[in-house]
């Protein structure tokens, strides 16, 4: 993604692996490994801040998913 660009990530849960998929999704929090490179809001909107790489992590209870983000000019 480019500096200043936004991209939204979404979370879904497989009901066969989660007792209450909607609760898992609604309890999800997001974080960035490097907010100087990319930030992420509570709704999963990632914003490129400066050139570099960061990992965005979505967490809900014991469930975790990660996505690598590279920000370019």
LUMVO-592666 format. One line per 8 residues: number of its first residue (from 1); their letters; for each residue x, y, z of C-alpha. Coordinates in Angstrom, 2 decimals. Example, Ala and Ser with C-alpha at 12.3 -4.5 7.8 and 13.67 -1.06 7.14 Angstrom:
2
1> as> 12.30:-4.50:7.80 | 13.67:-1.06:7.14
This chain:
73
1> xxxxxxxx> 0.00:0.00:0.00 | 1.07:3.61:-0.44 | 1.72:6.23:2.23 | -1.64:7.83:3.09 | -3.68:4.99:1.59 | -6.32:3.06:3.55 | -7.29:-0.58:3.31 | -9.82:-2.40:5.47
9> xxxxxxxx> -9.33:-5.97:6.62 | -12.27:-8.07:7.74 | -12.49:-10.94:10.19 | -14.67:-14.00:9.90 | -14.95:-17.13:12.03 | -15.72:-20.64:10.92 | -18.72:-21.73:13.03 | -17.47:-25.32:13.13
17> xxxxxxxx> -14.35:-24.13:14.94 | -15.94:-21.49:17.18 | -18.85:-22.00:19.54 | -20.18:-18.51:18.77 | -18.66:-17.10:15.59 | -20.34:-13.69:15.89 | -18.95:-13.21:19.42 | -15.46:-14.08:18.19
25> xxxxxxxx> -15.71:-11.53:15.37 | -17.19:-8.73:17.52 | -14.53:-9.20:20.22 | -11.67:-8.82:17.74 | -9.02:-6.19:18.43 | -6.36:-5.04:15.99 | -2.78:-3.91:16.54 | 0.22:-2.86:14.46
33> xxxxxxxx> 3.78:-4.01:15.11 | 5.02:-0.56:14.02 | 2.60:2.37:14.16 | 5.24:4.62:12.59 | 4.75:2.55:9.40 | 1.06:1.54:9.53 | -1.79:2.16:11.94 | -4.97:0.15:12.32
41> xxxxxxxx> -8.32:1.20:13.81 | -10.77:-0.89:15.82 | -12.75:-1.63:12.64 | -9.68:-2.99:10.83 | -8.86:0.03:8.68 | -5.12:0.09:7.98 | -3.44:3.38:7.04 | 0.03:3.63:5.53
49> xxxxxxxx> 2.01:6.19:7.54 | 5.58:5.91:6.25 | 7.69:3.63:4.04 | 8.47:0.28:5.65 | 6.91:-2.98:6.79 | 4.63:-3.84:9.69 | 2.51:-6.74:10.85 | -1.17:-6.20:11.60
57> xxxxxxxx> -2.52:-8.62:14.20 | -6.19:-9.42:14.81 | -6.88:-11.05:18.18 | -10.04:-12.45:19.73 | -9.57:-14.55:22.83 | -7.26:-17.44:21.91 | -7.62:-16.76:18.17 | -4.97:-14.73:16.34
65> xxxxxxxx> -4.38:-13.86:12.69 | -1.64:-11.76:11.14 | -1.14:-9.96:7.85 | 2.09:-8.40:6.61 | 1.83:-4.85:5.28 | 4.43:-3.09:3.14 | 4.07:0.66:2.74 | 5.65:2.38:-0.27
73> x> 5.82:5.98:-1.47
